[in-house]
Amino acid sequence: MLPLLLLYLLTVTATNQDHFTKYKYLDYNQIITKLHSFQTQHPNQIYELDNVQSKYNVNTPGTCSNAASDMSGIITPCKQWYVTITGNTKTKDNQSQKQTSSLPEVFFSGSVHGNERVGPTTTMECLDLLLNNNKSPLNNNNVNSKWLLRLLHTRLITVMPTANALGYYQNVREENDVDPNRDFPWGVQSNECMRTTAARAINELYRDHLFRLAITFHGGMRAIAYEWGSPNYKDKSPDNQALQPLGKGAQQAAGQGDGKNDGYYYPASWLNPLVYPVKGGMEDWAYAASFDKTGYNKPCVPTEYNGYPKEKTMYTKDQLRTFNFLVETAEDKTPNEETLGSKSNNLNSLEFLNETNAADGEQTGGHIPRNVRLMLYMIDMAEPYIEWYDTTNSNTASNGKIDIASLSTLRWDVGGALQVDDTALFLIPWLNMKNNECPINIYDLDFSNTQRINVQDMHQIGDTIWTRKENKENEENKLVHFVGKYTACIEKNVLNDKSSFIIVAGAKVDQSWADIDYEAEPNGMEPQSHLVQSRTRDGYKASNNGHVIHGHVWWYSTPKCVRNGIVSTSNVINGDNREHDDDDANWKTDITEAELPVDSRYNTIDKYTAATKEYQRLVNLNIMNQLAKEKVKKKKEQDENSMLRKQN
């Protein structure tokens, strides 16, 4: 049975049968114990559990007395533990490694400042939710459960609950009197960065992975903030066309507040005006240190903890480029435990995921549920996907095959995106497929002779759940995340044909993110992030330490394969169509717009983009030159007017 995707984000009343447990802060030792319990209870979902001292030879910052390390119970120094989870099994076969290497990656830091306490418990509760839901999946009618399963099985999620392990243990902001969030190579002198093991711990993980999205949790105010956040630039970054709408979507995911911030709990904006500019901040470093050409990111040569290799703060072009959101969780750095919220003991309801207008501490309100929702939003947004809304579940045979008549009307939804630019069904001839099996990798297929079937209502194409306007007059609209929004019909004469073909739903999303914002700095620079380029550039590729990002403009569902009137589907999570690694000589890098037959009424100019890229660059350059000339002319006129006023 194919999963449905619904996320109840707004007001839902818990059933009388549910019992709620209030969240409590986890201390340093409890976090370590719980991380190891994850490995015991969910061995196939723990991709890696380690600490940076063992893995990367990072020094320990000091002693956390009574810290249980390596499950030995022996008192040991503080260590920065981290865990990476995924739904894929930990089998070390070649195919499993290939599939995992291209999973979109996200990162969450619970506590860079040790006395800002909401983040570590939030990250642990989100891990607990994803892993327990996978171990005991709910009944097939619980759409929240299926959405969580999808997130776990199609992402690689890394969490470091206490980057500032010593500060968290001591409940102080700094690590040995040094602020870890002023310790990254961004706008500081070479001997003034990587002085803390907290910064080094985060740096090691970023050097090893290809994170597309990240959150670093803080406290002391309310904010969802993004680049720029340093004195060298004012506000907007080259990726501003994506960051601003992503911030708005995060507002909605986190939920409503007390009447401020357009009704949302969090305000969302650039770091500089919303919080304040800093040098050595994690956020701008994670975004720009690998592409900045201004010399603002100098390699680090600290002396603390016996030094740190300079080359570890020298980055390849593919490293970093991460949207690292700073989330300030509350005005209080350590809010009263009564305001953390509650979770249902009945996992079948998942009510604690649902936003309510209740005051903090009442059932589904509170700091922990709010920020767990925010984490799930970021995990979802890591990569676009298409999910079938299957109306044929009752007719599905035990072998996964269904009658062809069930395909007369197909419905699907688009996730992992803010804006759907185009979506349709595609019928592809089934030719030369190995062993006559339904293909797993859609990007292996030949799109040269493809029939496009448009959705019934083209006006539906546009917003997703993360960007739709709340309709206060429609209570049902408040509750529903995915319900088979898009519908297309296949003609009966096609379904009765005994020839073989493959059906996929495809979508193109968030193409406006690629637009250049001419108010951004540096002026005229194209978007630089992995997140933007991976969904707006065909053939985009980045690789680091075995992790790979392949970019596409079009994204596709799991195929439905028709042969001799029988329908079968690939045995994968919907839309998890991973590409092959570089050692596969038959790997097809991308599918271009020109290969897709498109109804002329809804055609786009995407297929002409490559041919006009240089022309567009020259047009943009000309616009910039004209703006510069107009600025000089205006300044000259102002000076002349000033001289006239003085003479008069």
Buried (B, 14 or more C-beta within 10 A) or exposed (E): EBBBBBBBBBBBEBEEEBEBEBBEBBBBBBBBEBBBEBBEEBEEBBBBBBBBBEBBEBBBBBEBEEBBBEEEEEEBBBBBBBBBBBBBBEEEEEEEEBBBBBBBBBBBBBBBBBBBBBBBBBBBBBBBBBBBBBEEBBEEEBBBBBBBBBBBBBBBBBBBBBBBBBBBBBBBBBBBEBBBBBBBBBBBEBEBBBBBBBBBBBBBBBBBBBBBBBBBBBBBBBBBBBBBBBEBBEBBBBBBBBBBBBBBBBBBBBBBBEEEBEBBBBBBBBBBEBBEBBBBBBBBBBBBBBBBEEEBBBBBBBEBBEEBEBEBBBBEEBBBBBBBBBBBBBEBBBBEBEBBBBBBEBBBBBBBBBBBBEEBBBBBBBBBBBBBBBBBBBBBBBBBBBBBBBEBEEEBEEEEBBBBEBBEEBBBBBBBBBBBBBBBBBBBBBEEBEEEEBBBBBBBBBBEEBBBBBBEEBEEBEBBBBBEEEEEEEEEEBBBBBBBBBBBBBEEEBBEEEEBBBBBBBBBBBBEBBEBBEEBBBEBBBBBBBBBBBBBBBEBBBBBEBBBBBBBBBBBBBBBBBBEEBBBBBEBBBBBBBBBBEEEEEBBBBBBBEBBBBEEEEEBEBBEBEEEEEEEEEEBEEEBEEEEEEEEEEEEEEEEEEEEEEEE
